[in-house]
Amino acid sequence: MIQIINTRNVFLVSVVIFTGLLFVVPQAFIPAELGNTILTVIAFLFGIIAGFYIVVTTTDYNSVKNILATEAAGWISLYQNVAIYDKKAADELALLIDSFIRHSFDFEIIDYAKSTNDKFRSVEKFMIELPYNKYFDTLHGVIRENMGSIVTSRQQLTVLGTKCLSAFQWIILWALAIAFVFSLYGLRSGEFFFDLITVVISSSAVLILMLIRDLDLYVWNEKTFCFDIFENIFKSIGQLPYYPLDLIEAGRVKPDDKEYRVGKYVDFPKSMERTIEIRRN
């Protein structure tokens, strides 16, 4: 599981640390003429590279968000159409979809498509074996289109299921950020306004790095585009919303449903099996 870091807390901690450094780091230990040149070059490089990384990660992030919404809509449409086509088959499909979506919560979005192939094959096999009804010929075609849309979405998520930034790129970004902050502290004159600006800019640099990380891992604003859309699928197939207990305890999601299911690991990490209990707010 990805270690989720609260961006606001990191920013506040960085403000405290950088404020403390004002009393530790000596003033003007870099010559002004040389320091200004170095600061200008580093600020330019950091701004260009960080800006480029933000654009790249945001592009993939938005793509994943839209694809997940499309896939979720495909699951809902698939169930609704099968319910018209064959009510008994729809009841079985609901259980398969429920199992699939619950299983998907065991993985991060970046690993979602690759790690849920086994459960997806169960749904795919069921749909392939769905008996043909000549009286619902058109609807049968629509059902196949729904399934095709879901398969397409999963293939796209598989392609996007890798981090945009490599370890080398992160090293370069962190090195520039550290050099940028180092230059700011090295040029301090001791005036309150300059010290204030130094702390604010240094903390903002950390905030930018955290933003890029969250975008790269697809965890920024995850409740809206990850948890909420999957919970809509549960409701659409007649099942209670479901949340893994470990995600609740980690503070990544806070159920606001009147009644919902909670999944708790039986023997993690030896087993991925979960027991399910119903809770009420």
C-alpha positions in Angstrom: 0.0 0.0 0.0 1.2 3.5 -0.8 2.1 5.6 2.2 -0.3 8.5 2.0 1.2 11.7 3.4 -1.1 14.6 4.5 0.1 17.5 2.4 -1.2 20.1 4.8 0.6 18.6 7.7 3.8 18.3 5.7 3.5 22.0 4.7 3.0 23.1 8.4 5.9 20.9 9.5 8.1 22.4 6.8 7.2 25.9 7.9 8.3 25.0 11.5 11.5 23.5 10.3 12.4 26.3 8.0 11.6 28.8 10.7 13.9 27.0 13.0 16.7 27.0 10.5 16.6 30.8 10.6 18.2 30.6 14.0 20.7 27.9 13.1 22.0 28.8 9.6 24.3 31.8 9.5 23.3 34.8 7.5 24.8 35.8 4.1 27.3 32.9 4.0 27.2 33.1 0.2 28.6 36.2 -1.6 25.7 38.3 -2.8 26.8 38.7 -6.4 27.6 35.0 -6.9 24.6 33.9 -4.8 22.1 36.0 -6.9 23.4 34.4 -10.1 23.2 30.9 -8.7 19.7 31.5 -7.2 18.4 32.8 -10.5 19.7 29.8 -12.5 18.5 27.3 -10.0 15.1 29.0 -9.6 14.7 29.0 -13.4 15.7 25.3 -13.8 13.5 24.2 -10.8 10.5 26.2 -12.2 10.9 24.7 -15.7 11.4 21.1 -14.6 8.8 21.2 -11.8 6.3 22.8 -14.2 7.0 20.2 -16.9 6.5 17.4 -14.4 3.2 18.9 -13.1 1.9 19.1 -16.7 2.9 15.5 -17.4 1.5 14.0 -14.2 -1.7 16.1 -14.4 -2.3 14.9 -17.9 -2.1 11.2 -16.9 -4.0 11.9 -13.7 -6.9 13.5 -15.6 -6.9 10.6 -18.1 -7.1 8.1 -15.3 -9.9 10.0 -13.7 -11.9 10.2 -16.9 -11.3 6.5 -17.7 -12.4 5.4 -14.2 -15.6 7.4 -14.6 -16.2 5.7 -18.0 -15.6 2.3 -16.6 -17.9 2.9 -13.6 -20.6 4.0 -16.0 -20.0 0.9 -18.0 -20.5 -1.4 -15.0 -23.7 0.4 -14.0 -25.1 0.2 -17.6 -24.1 -3.4 -17.9 -26.0 -4.4 -14.8 -29.1 -2.4 -15.7 -29.2 -3.9 -19.2 -28.7 -7.4 -18.0 -31.5 -6.8 -15.4 -33.8 -6.2 -18.3 -32.4 -9.0 -20.4 -32.4 -11.7 -17.7 -33.3 -10.9 -14.0 -31.8 -14.1 -12.7 -28.6 -13.6 -14.5 -28.5 -10.0 -13.3 -28.6 -11.2 -9.6 -25.6 -13.4 -10.3 -23.8 -10.6 -12.1 -24.4 -8.3 -9.2 -22.6 -10.7 -6.9 -19.7 -11.0 -9.3 -19.4 -7.2 -9.7 -19.6 -6.7 -6.0 -16.8 -9.2 -5.4 -14.7 -7.5 -8.2 -15.1 -4.0 -6.8 -14.4 -5.1 -3.2 -11.3 -6.8 -4.4 -10.2 -3.6 -6.3 -10.0 -1.7 -3.0 -7.1 -4.0 -1.9 -4.9 -2.2 -4.4 -3.9 1.4 -5.3 -5.4 2.9 -8.4 -2.0 2.7 -10.1 -2.1 -1.1 -9.7 -5.8 -1.5 -10.1 -6.1 -2.9 -13.6 -3.1 -5.3 -13.4 -4.0 -6.6 -10.0 -7.7 -7.4 -10.5 -7.4 -9.5 -13.7 -8.5 -12.7 -11.9 -11.7 -11.3 -10.6 -12.4 -9.5 -13.9 -12.0 -12.8 -15.8 -14.8 -14.3 -13.7 -17.2 -11.5 -14.8 -15.9 -11.8 -18.4 -16.5 -15.5 -18.5 -20.0 -15.1 -17.1 -20.9 -12.5 -19.7 -19.5 -14.8 -22.5 -21.7 -17.6 -21.3 -24.8 -15.4 -21.0 -27.5 -17.3 -23.0 -28.6 -15.6 -26.2 -32.2 -14.5 -26.3 -33.5 -13.8 -29.8 -36.3 -11.6 -28.4 -33.8 -9.2 -27.0 -31.4 -9.2 -29.9 -30.7 -5.5 -29.9 -30.3 -5.4 -26.1 -27.9 -8.3 -26.3 -25.8 -6.2 -28.7 -25.9 -3.3 -26.2 -24.7 -5.6 -23.4 -21.8 -6.6 -25.5 -21.0 -3.0 -26.2 -21.1 -2.3 -22.4 -18.6 -5.1 -21.8 -16.4 -3.9 -24.6 -16.3 -0.4 -23.1 -15.2 -1.8 -19.8 -12.5 -3.9 -21.4 -11.2 -0.9 -23.3 -11.1 1.2 -20.1 -9.1 -1.5 -18.3 -6.6 -1.7 -21.2 -6.2 2.1 -21.0 -5.7 1.9 -17.2 -3.1 -0.8 -17.7 -1.1 1.5 -20.0 -1.4 4.3 -17.4 -0.6 2.0 -14.5 3.0 3.2 -14.1 4.6 6.1 -12.5 5.5 9.0 -14.8 8.6 10.0 -12.9 11.6 7.7 -12.5 13.9 7.7 -9.4 16.5 9.6 -11.4 14.0 12.4 -12.2 13.0 12.6 -8.6 16.7 12.9 -7.6 17.2 15.8 -10.0 14.0 17.5 -8.8 14.9 17.1 -5.1 18.5 18.3 -5.8 17.3 21.4 -7.4 14.8 22.1 -4.6 17.5 21.6 -1.9 19.9 23.9 -3.9 17.2 26.5 -4.3 16.4 26.5 -0.5 20.2 26.5 0.3 20.7 29.5 -1.9 17.8 31.4 -0.3 19.2 30.8 3.2 22.7 31.7 2.0 21.6 35.1 0.8 19.7 36.1 3.9 20.3 39.7 5.1 18.7 39.2 8.6 15.8 41.5 7.8 12.4 40.1 9.0 10.7 40.5 5.6 13.5 38.6 3.8 13.4 35.8 6.4 9.6 35.6 6.0 9.9 35.3 2.3 12.6 32.7 2.6 10.4 30.5 4.9 7.3 30.9 2.7 9.2 30.1 -0.6 11.0 27.2 0.9 7.8 25.7 2.3 6.1 26.2 -1.1 8.9 24.3 -2.8 8.1 21.3 -0.5 4.4 21.7 -1.3 5.1 21.6 -5.0 7.1 18.3 -4.5 4.2 16.8 -2.6 1.7 17.8 -5.2 3.8 16.2 -8.0 4.1 13.0 -5.9 0.3 12.8 -5.3 -0.4 13.3 -8.9 2.2 10.8 -10.0 0.6 8.1 -7.7 -3.0 9.1 -8.6 -3.9 9.8 -4.9 -4.6 13.5 -5.1 -8.3 14.1 -4.3 -8.7 10.3 -4.3 -12.0 10.3 -2.4 -13.9 12.0 -5.3 -12.5 10.1 -8.3 -11.7 6.8 -6.6 -13.9 5.9 -3.6 -17.1 7.8 -4.6 -17.5 6.4 -8.1 -17.0 2.8 -6.9 -19.5 3.3 -4.1 -22.0 4.4 -6.8 -21.6 1.1 -8.5 -22.4 -0.7 -5.2 -25.6 1.3 -4.8 -26.6 0.8 -8.5 -26.4 -3.0 -8.2 -28.3 -3.1 -4.9 -25.4 -3.6 -2.5 -24.4 -1.6 0.5 -21.3 0.7 0.2 -18.1 -1.0 1.1 -14.9 0.3 2.7 -11.7 -1.5 3.8 -11.1 -1.1 7.5 -7.4 -0.3 6.9 -8.2 2.7 4.7 -10.7 4.0 7.3 -8.1 3.7 10.1 -5.5 5.4 7.9 -7.8 8.4 7.5 -8.0 8.0 3.7 -11.8 7.7 3.7 -14.5 8.5 6.2 -17.8 6.8 5.5 -20.8 9.1 5.7 -23.4 6.5 4.7 -26.1 5.6 7.1 -25.3 1.9 6.6 -22.2 0.4 5.0 -20.0 -2.6 4.9 -16.4 -2.8 6.3 -13.8 -5.4 5.2 -11.2 -6.5 7.7 -8.2 -8.6 6.9 -8.3 -12.1 8.5 -4.5 -12.8 8.3 -2.7 -10.1 6.4 -0.2 -10.3 4.7 -0.4 -14.1 4.5 -3.9 -13.9 3.2 -5.9 -11.2 1.3 -9.1 -12.6 2.7 -11.4 -10.2 4.5 -14.3 -10.7 6.8 -17.2 -8.3 6.2 -19.4 -6.6 8.8 -22.2 -4.1 8.5 -21.9 -0.8 10.4 -24.2 2.1 10.9 -23.6 5.8 11.5 
